[in-house]
Amino acid sequence: MNPAVSVIIPAYNAGRYVEEAIRSVQAQDFEDYELVLVDDGSTDDTGAIFDRAAAGDRRVRVIRRPNGGHSEARNRGLDEARGRWIYFIDADDVMAPHALSTLVGEAERTGAQLVLARFRAFRTRLPRVKRGGWRTTLLDGAAAAMEGMYQRRIDNAPWGKLYERELWEGLRFRKGIIYEDLDLFYRVWARAGRVALMEEPLYFYRQHGGSTMHVFNRRRLDVLDVTDRMLAWARDEGPEMEAAAADRRMSAHFNILLLMYKHGVRDEATEERCLRVLREAAPLSLRNGRVRLKNRLGALAFMAGGKTAARFMTFNV
């Protein structure tokens, strides 16, 4: 008999933290799950940690594959999953001990195909979070996808969310890019007839020192193609979805432009590509009442001062 939930942990050289992630799954007060551990060609002790976990727990399965990146490891986990529900956890994060029971219970109570819960960041010590008594909001899949595009209330990371497996039918993470979650989330979410958005934090995301969020490298240019594809998809979904995707695309292109200016990167083709999108999208975002304040202010500054204004805004990235 297949389990209710397939928990998927993809890992590459994650020996420092992955045992804690596994323990957080095995400590769940919900027992009807399988734990799919995908070793993406690790060269440290990740594989040995996985084997120890599997030796003591029949619910644990270890999948080994040559190193191919996070997307391919997640995809392999999806291919191997047997549960009705899918739940991702990254190898250096942990989940609350009541996460699965709460998420599955909320799915059953509301009839949702997708349950999105909050997360809390931590470095070494888990934050204290009260259990229960939090509000749940119901949305349809399209509305949830738009909230994600507008970067309001919902993050687009795959982890920490409960998905009905059918939502992933025919969909997989794109290989070889670093924005694989942004590239896919809206396609999965929009399929859901009902989405439960929980305020309760059930996932704990480990923050590491030396964040690369504000550092430029050429791989980050992936986000330009990713948001171009998002807008192309959204145009077939109606004007509201198109407006949301256009704002997310503007935000991505603006961020890359500011990072280039901040770090003195000379790339005329990419600069002009970003400026072209901003000229097109900034007036639309400024008139769109659903756009978050940060984007509206950025659009206003660009419309007022163009390229010069963008150069002066680099302190904010």
Contacts in CASP RR format, 6 or more apart in sequence:
PFRMAT RR
TARGET T0000
AUTHOR 0000-0000-0000
METHOD contacts of the structure
MODEL  1
MNPAVSVIIPAYNAGRYVEEAIRSVQAQDFEDYELVLVDDGSTDDTGAIF
DRAAAGDRRVRVIRRPNGGHSEARNRGLDEARGRWIYFIDADDVMAPHAL
STLVGEAERTGAQLVLARFRAFRTRLPRVKRGGWRTTLLDGAAAAMEGMY
QRRIDNAPWGKLYERELWEGLRFRKGIIYEDLDLFYRVWARAGRVALMEE
PLYFYRQHGGSTMHVFNRRRLDVLDVTDRMLAWARDEGPEMEAAAADRRM
SAHFNILLLMYKHGVRDEATEERCLRVLREAAPLSLRNGRVRLKNRLGAL
AFMAGGKTAARFMTFNV
2 82 0 8 1.000
2 83 0 8 1.000
2 84 0 8 1.000
3 32 0 8 1.000
3 33 0 8 1.000
3 34 0 8 1.000
3 59 0 8 1.000
3 82 0 8 1.000
3 83 0 8 1.000
4 30 0 8 1.000
4 32 0 8 1.000
4 33 0 8 1.000
4 83 0 8 1.000
4 84 0 8 1.000
4 85 0 8 1.000
4 104 0 8 1.000
5 30 0 8 1.000
5 32 0 8 1.000
5 33 0 8 1.000
5 34 0 8 1.000
5 83 0 8 1.000
5 84 0 8 1.000
5 85 0 8 1.000
5 86 0 8 1.000
5 87 0 8 1.000
5 100 0 8 1.000
5 104 0 8 1.000
5 162 0 8 1.000
6 33 0 8 1.000
6 34 0 8 1.000
6 36 0 8 1.000
6 77 0 8 1.000
6 80 0 8 1.000
6 81 0 8 1.000
6 82 0 8 1.000
6 83 0 8 1.000
6 85 0 8 1.000
6 86 0 8 1.000
6 87 0 8 1.000
6 165 0 8 1.000
7 25 0 8 1.000
7 33 0 8 1.000
7 34 0 8 1.000
7 35 0 8 1.000
7 36 0 8 1.000
7 87 0 8 1.000
7 88 0 8 1.000
7 89 0 8 1.000
7 100 0 8 1.000
8 36 0 8 1.000
8 38 0 8 1.000
8 74 0 8 1.000
8 77 0 8 1.000
8 78 0 8 1.000
8 81 0 8 1.000
8 86 0 8 1.000
8 87 0 8 1.000
8 88 0 8 1.000
8 89 0 8 1.000
9 18 0 8 1.000
9 21 0 8 1.000
9 22 0 8 1.000
9 25 0 8 1.000
9 35 0 8 1.000
9 36 0 8 1.000
9 37 0 8 1.000
9 38 0 8 1.000
9 88 0 8 1.000
9 89 0 8 1.000
9 90 0 8 1.000
9 91 0 8 1.000
10 38 0 8 1.000
10 40 0 8 1.000
10 70 0 8 1.000
10 73 0 8 1.000
10 74 0 8 1.000
10 76 0 8 1.000
10 77 0 8 1.000
10 88 0 8 1.000
10 90 0 8 1.000
10 91 0 8 1.000
11 18 0 8 1.000
11 37 0 8 1.000
11 38 0 8 1.000
11 39 0 8 1.000
11 40 0 8 1.000
11 42 0 8 1.000
11 46 0 8 1.000
11 50 0 8 1.000
11 73 0 8 1.000
11 91 0 8 1.000
12 39 0 8 1.000
12 40 0 8 1.000
12 41 0 8 1.000
12 42 0 8 1.000
12 46 0 8 1.000
12 67 0 8 1.000
12 69 0 8 1.000
12 70 0 8 1.000
12 73 0 8 1.000
12 91 0 8 1.000
13 42 0 8 1.000
13 43 0 8 1.000
13 44 0 8 1.000
13 46 0 8 1.000
14 21 0 8 1.000
14 42 0 8 1.000
14 44 0 8 1.000
14 46 0 8 1.000
14 91 0 8 1.000
14 92 0 8 1.000
15 42 0 8 1.000
15 44 0 8 1.000
15 45 0 8 1.000
15 46 0 8 1.000
15 49 0 8 1.000
15 91 0 8 1.000
16 92 0 8 1.000
17 91 0 8 1.000
17 92 0 8 1.000
17 206 0 8 1.000
18 46 0 8 1.000
18 49 0 8 1.000
18 50 0 8 1.000
18 91 0 8 1.000
18 92 0 8 1.000
19 49 0 8 1.000
19 53 0 8 1.000
20 94 0 8 1.000
21 89 0 8 1.000
21 90 0 8 1.000
21 91 0 8 1.000
21 92 0 8 1.000
21 93 0 8 1.000
21 94 0 8 1.000
22 35 0 8 1.000
22 37 0 8 1.000
22 49 0 8 1.000
22 50 0 8 1.000
22 53 0 8 1.000
22 60 0 8 1.000
23 94 0 8 1.000
24 89 0 8 1.000
24 94 0 8 1.000
24 95 0 8 1.000
24 96 0 8 1.000
24 97 0 8 1.000
25 33 0 8 1.000
25 35 0 8 1.000
25 89 0 8 1.000
25 95 0 8 1.000
26 35 0 8 1.000
26 53 0 8 1.000
26 57 0 8 1.000
27 97 0 8 1.000
28 95 0 8 1.000
28 97 0 8 1.000
28 98 0 8 1.000
28 99 0 8 1.000
28 100 0 8 1.000
28 101 0 8 1.000
29 97 0 8 1.000
29 98 0 8 1.000
29 100 0 8 1.000
29 101 0 8 1.000
30 98 0 8 1.000
30 100 0 8 1.000
30 101 0 8 1.000
30 104 0 8 1.000
33 59 0 8 1.000
33 100 0 8 1.000
34 59 0 8 1.000
34 60 0 8 1.000
34 61 0 8 1.000
34 81 0 8 1.000
34 82 0 8 1.000
34 83 0 8 1.000
35 53 0 8 1.000
35 57 0 8 1.000
35 59 0 8 1.000
35 60 0 8 1.000
35 61 0 8 1.000
36 61 0 8 1.000
36 63 0 8 1.000
36 77 0 8 1.000
36 80 0 8 1.000
36 81 0 8 1.000
37 50 0 8 1.000
37 53 0 8 1.000
37 54 0 8 1.000
37 60 0 8 1.000
37 61 0 8 1.000
37 62 0 8 1.000
37 63 0 8 1.000
38 63 0 8 1.000
38 65 0 8 1.000
38 73 0 8 1.000
38 74 0 8 1.000
38 76 0 8 1.000
38 77 0 8 1.000
38 80 0 8 1.000
39 46 0 8 1.000
39 47 0 8 1.000
39 50 0 8 1.000
39 62 0 8 1.000
39 63 0 8 1.000
39 64 0 8 1.000
39 65 0 8 1.000
40 65 0 8 1.000
40 67 0 8 1.000
40 68 0 8 1.000
40 69 0 8 1.000
40 70 0 8 1.000
40 72 0 8 1.000
40 73 0 8 1.000
41 64 0 8 1.000
41 65 0 8 1.000
41 66 0 8 1.000
41 67 0 8 1.000
41 68 0 8 1.000
42 67 0 8 1.000
46 91 0 8 1.000
47 62 0 8 1.000
47 64 0 8 1.000
50 60 0 8 1.000
50 62 0 8 1.000
51 62 0 8 1.000
53 60 0 8 1.000
53 62 0 8 1.000
54 60 0 8 1.000
54 61 0 8 1.000
54 62 0 8 1.000
61 80 0 8 1.000
63 76 0 8 1.000
63 77 0 8 1.000
63 80 0 8 1.000
65 72 0 8 1.000
65 73 0 8 1.000
65 76 0 8 1.000
68 175 0 8 1.000
69 175 0 8 1.000
69 176 0 8 1.000
70 173 0 8 1.000
70 180 0 8 1.000
71 172 0 8 1.000
71 173 0 8 1.000
71 174 0 8 1.000
71 175 0 8 1.000
71 176 0 8 1.000
71 177 0 8 1.000
71 180 0 8 1.000
72 173 0 8 1.000
72 175 0 8 1.000
74 88 0 8 1.000
74 158 0 8 1.000
74 173 0 8 1.000
74 180 0 8 1.000
75 172 0 8 1.000
75 173 0 8 1.000
75 175 0 8 1.000
78 86 0 8 1.000
78 168 0 8 1.000
78 172 0 8 1.000
81 165 0 8 1.000
83 165 0 8 1.000
84 164 0 8 1.000
84 165 0 8 1.000
85 103 0 8 1.000
85 104 0 8 1.000
85 107 0 8 1.000
85 162 0 8 1.000
85 163 0 8 1.000
85 164 0 8 1.000
85 165 0 8 1.000
86 162 0 8 1.000
86 163 0 8 1.000
86 164 0 8 1.000
86 165 0 8 1.000
86 168 0 8 1.000
87 100 0 8 1.000
87 103 0 8 1.000
87 160 0 8 1.000
87 161 0 8 1.000
87 162 0 8 1.000
87 163 0 8 1.000
88 158 0 8 1.000
88 159 0 8 1.000
88 160 0 8 1.000
88 161 0 8 1.000
89 95 0 8 1.000
89 159 0 8 1.000
89 160 0 8 1.000
89 203 0 8 1.000
90 159 0 8 1.000
90 205 0 8 1.000
92 206 0 8 1.000
92 208 0 8 1.000
93 159 0 8 1.000
93 203 0 8 1.000
93 204 0 8 1.000
93 205 0 8 1.000
93 206 0 8 1.000
94 126 0 8 1.000
94 203 0 8 1.000
94 204 0 8 1.000
94 206 0 8 1.000
95 160 0 8 1.000
95 202 0 8 1.000
95 203 0 8 1.000
95 204 0 8 1.000
96 102 0 8 1.000
96 129 0 8 1.000
96 131 0 8 1.000
96 201 0 8 1.000
96 202 0 8 1.000
96 203 0 8 1.000
96 204 0 8 1.000
98 131 0 8 1.000
98 202 0 8 1.000
99 117 0 8 1.000
99 160 0 8 1.000
99 202 0 8 1.000
99 203 0 8 1.000
100 162 0 8 1.000
102 117 0 8 1.000
102 132 0 8 1.000
102 198 0 8 1.000
102 200 0 8 1.000
102 202 0 8 1.000
103 115 0 8 1.000
103 117 0 8 1.000
103 162 0 8 1.000
103 198 0 8 1.000
103 202 0 8 1.000
104 162 0 8 1.000
106 112 0 8 1.000
106 115 0 8 1.000
106 136 0 8 1.000
106 196 0 8 1.000
106 198 0 8 1.000
107 113 0 8 1.000
107 115 0 8 1.000
107 162 0 8 1.000
107 164 0 8 1.000
107 196 0 8 1.000
110 136 0 8 1.000
110 138 0 8 1.000
110 194 0 8 1.000
110 196 0 8 1.000
111 194 0 8 1.000
111 196 0 8 1.000
112 138 0 8 1.000
112 192 0 8 1.000
112 194 0 8 1.000
112 195 0 8 1.000
112 196 0 8 1.000
113 163 0 8 1.000
113 164 0 8 1.000
113 166 0 8 1.000
113 167 0 8 1.000
113 191 0 8 1.000
113 192 0 8 1.000
113 193 0 8 1.000
113 194 0 8 1.000
113 195 0 8 1.000
114 141 0 8 1.000
114 144 0 8 1.000
114 161 0 8 1.000
114 162 0 8 1.000
114 163 0 8 1.000
114 164 0 8 1.000
114 167 0 8 1.000
114 188 0 8 1.000
114 189 0 8 1.000
114 192 0 8 1.000
114 194 0 8 1.000
114 195 0 8 1.000
114 196 0 8 1.000
115 161 0 8 1.000
115 162 0 8 1.000
115 195 0 8 1.000
115 196 0 8 1.000
115 198 0 8 1.000
116 144 0 8 1.000
116 154 0 8 1.000
116 161 0 8 1.000
116 195 0 8 1.000
116 196 0 8 1.000
116 197 0 8 1.000
116 198 0 8 1.000
117 160 0 8 1.000
117 161 0 8 1.000
117 162 0 8 1.000
117 198 0 8 1.000
117 200 0 8 1.000
117 201 0 8 1.000
117 202 0 8 1.000
117 203 0 8 1.000
118 198 0 8 1.000
118 199 0 8 1.000
118 200 0 8 1.000
118 201 0 8 1.000
118 202 0 8 1.000
118 203 0 8 1.000
119 155 0 8 1.000
119 160 0 8 1.000
119 201 0 8 1.000
119 202 0 8 1.000
119 203 0 8 1.000
119 204 0 8 1.000
119 205 0 8 1.000
120 126 0 8 1.000
120 127 0 8 1.000
120 129 0 8 1.000
120 201 0 8 1.000
120 203 0 8 1.000
120 204 0 8 1.000
120 205 0 8 1.000
121 204 0 8 1.000
121 205 0 8 1.000
121 206 0 8 1.000
121 207 0 8 1.000
122 204 0 8 1.000
122 205 0 8 1.000
122 206 0 8 1.000
122 207 0 8 1.000
123 206 0 8 1.000
123 207 0 8 1.000
123 208 0 8 1.000
123 209 0 8 1.000
126 204 0 8 1.000
127 201 0 8 1.000
127 204 0 8 1.000
129 200 0 8 1.000
129 201 0 8 1.000
131 200 0 8 1.000
132 200 0 8 1.000
133 200 0 8 1.000
134 198 0 8 1.000
134 199 0 8 1.000
134 200 0 8 1.000
135 198 0 8 1.000
135 199 0 8 1.000
136 196 0 8 1.000
136 197 0 8 1.000
136 198 0 8 1.000
136 199 0 8 1.000
137 196 0 8 1.000
137 197 0 8 1.000
137 199 0 8 1.000
138 194 0 8 1.000
138 195 0 8 1.000
138 196 0 8 1.000
138 197 0 8 1.000
139 147 0 8 1.000
139 194 0 8 1.000
139 195 0 8 1.000
139 197 0 8 1.000
140 192 0 8 1.000
140 193 0 8 1.000
140 194 0 8 1.000
140 195 0 8 1.000
141 189 0 8 1.000
141 190 0 8 1.000
141 191 0 8 1.000
141 192 0 8 1.000
141 193 0 8 1.000
141 194 0 8 1.000
141 195 0 8 1.000
142 190 0 8 1.000
142 237 0 8 1.000
142 240 0 8 1.000
142 241 0 8 1.000
143 195 0 8 1.000
144 154 0 8 1.000
144 189 0 8 1.000
144 190 0 8 1.000
144 192 0 8 1.000
144 195 0 8 1.000
144 197 0 8 1.000
145 185 0 8 1.000
145 186 0 8 1.000
145 189 0 8 1.000
145 190 0 8 1.000
145 241 0 8 1.000
145 244 0 8 1.000
146 240 0 8 1.000
146 241 0 8 1.000
146 244 0 8 1.000
146 290 0 8 1.000
147 153 0 8 1.000
147 154 0 8 1.000
147 197 0 8 1.000
148 154 0 8 1.000
148 155 0 8 1.000
148 156 0 8 1.000
148 185 0 8 1.000
148 186 0 8 1.000
148 189 0 8 1.000
148 244 0 8 1.000
148 248 0 8 1.000
149 186 0 8 1.000
149 230 0 8 1.000
149 234 0 8 1.000
149 241 0 8 1.000
149 244 0 8 1.000
149 245 0 8 1.000
149 247 0 8 1.000
149 248 0 8 1.000
150 244 0 8 1.000
150 247 0 8 1.000
150 248 0 8 1.000
150 290 0 8 1.000
150 291 0 8 1.000
150 292 0 8 1.000
151 248 0 8 1.000
151 251 0 8 1.000
151 292 0 8 1.000
151 295 0 8 1.000
152 290 0 8 1.000
152 292 0 8 1.000
153 197 0 8 1.000
154 197 0 8 1.000
156 181 0 8 1.000
156 182 0 8 1.000
156 185 0 8 1.000
156 186 0 8 1.000
157 181 0 8 1.000
158 173 0 8 1.000
158 181 0 8 1.000
158 184 0 8 1.000
158 185 0 8 1.000
159 203 0 8 1.000
159 205 0 8 1.000
160 202 0 8 1.000
160 203 0 8 1.000
163 188 0 8 1.000
164 192 0 8 1.000
166 191 0 8 1.000
167 188 0 8 1.000
167 189 0 8 1.000
167 191 0 8 1.000
167 192 0 8 1.000
168 188 0 8 1.000
171 184 0 8 1.000
171 187 0 8 1.000
171 188 0 8 1.000
172 184 0 8 1.000
173 180 0 8 1.000
173 181 0 8 1.000
173 183 0 8 1.000
173 184 0 8 1.000
174 180 0 8 1.000
174 183 0 8 1.000
174 184 0 8 1.000
177 183 0 8 1.000
177 222 0 8 1.000
177 225 0 8 1.000
177 226 0 8 1.000
178 219 0 8 1.000
178 220 0 8 1.000
178 222 0 8 1.000
179 222 0 8 1.000
179 223 0 8 1.000
179 226 0 8 1.000
182 223 0 8 1.000
182 226 0 8 1.000
182 227 0 8 1.000
182 230 0 8 1.000
183 226 0 8 1.000
183 229 0 8 1.000
183 230 0 8 1.000
186 230 0 8 1.000
186 233 0 8 1.000
186 234 0 8 1.000
186 245 0 8 1.000
187 233 0 8 1.000
189 195 0 8 1.000
190 237 0 8 1.000
190 241 0 8 1.000
214 259 0 8 1.000
214 262 0 8 1.000
214 317 0 8 1.000
215 259 0 8 1.000
215 263 0 8 1.000
216 256 0 8 1.000
216 259 0 8 1.000
216 260 0 8 1.000
216 262 0 8 1.000
216 263 0 8 1.000
216 265 0 8 1.000
220 256 0 8 1.000
220 259 0 8 1.000
221 256 0 8 1.000
221 270 0 8 1.000
223 252 0 8 1.000
223 255 0 8 1.000
223 256 0 8 1.000
224 252 0 8 1.000
224 253 0 8 1.000
224 256 0 8 1.000
224 270 0 8 1.000
224 273 0 8 1.000
224 274 0 8 1.000
226 252 0 8 1.000
227 245 0 8 1.000
227 248 0 8 1.000
227 249 0 8 1.000
227 252 0 8 1.000
227 253 0 8 1.000
228 249 0 8 1.000
230 245 0 8 1.000
230 248 0 8 1.000
230 249 0 8 1.000
231 242 0 8 1.000
231 245 0 8 1.000
231 246 0 8 1.000
231 249 0 8 1.000
233 245 0 8 1.000
234 241 0 8 1.000
234 242 0 8 1.000
234 244 0 8 1.000
234 245 0 8 1.000
234 246 0 8 1.000
235 242 0 8 1.000
235 245 0 8 1.000
243 284 0 8 1.000
243 288 0 8 1.000
243 290 0 8 1.000
244 290 0 8 1.000
246 281 0 8 1.000
246 284 0 8 1.000
246 285 0 8 1.000
247 281 0 8 1.000
247 284 0 8 1.000
247 285 0 8 1.000
247 288 0 8 1.000
247 290 0 8 1.000
247 291 0 8 1.000
247 295 0 8 1.000
249 277 0 8 1.000
249 281 0 8 1.000
250 277 0 8 1.000
250 278 0 8 1.000
250 281 0 8 1.000
250 282 0 8 1.000
250 284 0 8 1.000
250 285 0 8 1.000
250 295 0 8 1.000
250 299 0 8 1.000
251 295 0 8 1.000
253 273 0 8 1.000
253 274 0 8 1.000
253 277 0 8 1.000
253 278 0 8 1.000
253 281 0 8 1.000
254 274 0 8 1.000
254 278 0 8 1.000
254 295 0 8 1.000
254 298 0 8 1.000
254 302 0 8 1.000
254 310 0 8 1.000
255 317 0 8 1.000
256 270 0 8 1.000
256 274 0 8 1.000
257 271 0 8 1.000
257 274 0 8 1.000
257 275 0 8 1.000
257 278 0 8 1.000
257 310 0 8 1.000
258 310 0 8 1.000
258 313 0 8 1.000
258 314 0 8 1.000
258 316 0 8 1.000
258 317 0 8 1.000
259 265 0 8 1.000
259 314 0 8 1.000
259 317 0 8 1.000
260 267 0 8 1.000
260 270 0 8 1.000
260 271 0 8 1.000
260 274 0 8 1.000
261 310 0 8 1.000
261 311 0 8 1.000
261 314 0 8 1.000
262 314 0 8 1.000
262 317 0 8 1.000
275 307 0 8 1.000
278 299 0 8 1.000
278 302 0 8 1.000
278 306 0 8 1.000
278 310 0 8 1.000
281 299 0 8 1.000
282 298 0 8 1.000
282 299 0 8 1.000
282 300 0 8 1.000
282 302 0 8 1.000
282 303 0 8 1.000
283 299 0 8 1.000
283 303 0 8 1.000
285 291 0 8 1.000
285 295 0 8 1.000
285 296 0 8 1.000
285 299 0 8 1.000
286 296 0 8 1.000
286 299 0 8 1.000
286 300 0 8 1.000
286 303 0 8 1.000
289 296 0 8 1.000
291 299 0 8 1.000
298 313 0 8 1.000
301 309 0 8 1.000
301 310 0 8 1.000
301 313 0 8 1.000
302 309 0 8 1.000
302 310 0 8 1.000
END
